[in-house]
Amino acid sequence: MDTFDRYLDFVAPRLPAELIGPAALTVIRRAAAHLPGALAFGTYGFEVPLGRPEPEADFLVSLCRERDGPALLADASPGSGWDPALLADRRWRDLHDFGAAWAAPGGGPLTALDDVWLELDLRERPEGLPAPSLFFDPQRDARGQGAGLPADVLAARLAAAHRCAAGWPLTPAVAACLNRVLAVAPLRRHLFQVGFMLAREAGGVRLVAAVPSAEDLLETLAACGWPGDAVAARDLAQTAFAVADTVALHLDVGESVAPVLGLEIVFEARREPRREPRWAVLLDGLVAGGLCTPGKRAGMLAYAGYDTSAASGLPFPPSLAAAAAARGPGVISMWVRKLFHVKLVSRPDRALEAKGYLSVTHHWHEVDPFVLALTLPPAVRPGAAPPAEPGSPRPT
């Protein structure tokens, strides 16, 4: 079976041990073995708590329309790559139903979605495979058309999506609170992601929206009825806006708006740290504030880079081997690692927390065959002698 865990081997040697240690990688591999290998051909990633010394991480995978994501998510057949045992969990069955609604012809409530993310909280449940939280952009379709849906249309779309993903409708109290929040024009206008926290007992809906300034953030929070500490929110916003190109607000909506506040700090080009000095500035500030350990700082700054699949010397799993053969020797399989963003999370009952988000994206890259030969390990370069059999003399 062509399962996701086989593709982790191409990037595992490059994962800084300060961020994802051997035990954490074992947990991630165990989870990935339940998932189809086709998911590795998009973007996936890791969520790392920066203030904790333990090298542990949660796991995220994405499905997108241009890579047949709807059909892949909908397909629960034995040959699909999804572990059939997942169907014993109602939440995973509902997730496949969400995929079927996404893939449905004729224009249902989900057919305009471009991509979907699944987040697995492995740190809280290292055994088995927990139900994922599901994230998607409800206002952007595959043609790149942006926000602008009226509040009632957007609310209806989210209600329909939740019914598909969770298997049950939003309660009247949650729906009413969500409608009130979506009526706040600045939040709705800049909303770019919605999450259903299917794995968490509290459930609810997470809204993620860009905010232009600290002042806009505070005004939006007040208009949404956020019950948290406004002074703490202002201080957190000023910290974020001091370095970021973009700041995104995370707001949790249940029967009321939760006092939790999350802020994403994003550098738009997502350049690697050697080309984006603000990564070091941000992480230094987090270390000084006790929100990041020195080891996690070092790991974050060392993470970005890229490698070819061939340079690993590993055998290609079936799907990768078939795709590479179809493209020919002038196109190489490449894994690109980037720092995605940092999120600050404020809760009334906990200390401020910082999390780092790391991405891996697969690319097919055209390259001159001569240059390609130089990137391969000597044993697999064109014209190289085959490896010696065990016990046989090595060539001199």
Beta strands, then each sheet from edge to edge (+ up, - down):
strand 1: 43-49
strand 2: 58-64
strand 3: 115-120
strand 4: 133-136
strand 5: 191-196
strand 6: 205-211
strand 7: 246-253
strand 8: 261-266
strand 9: 305-308
strand 10: 331-346
strand 11: 353-366
sheet 1: 9+ 10- 8+ 7- 6+ 5- 4+ 3- 2+ 1- 11+
end
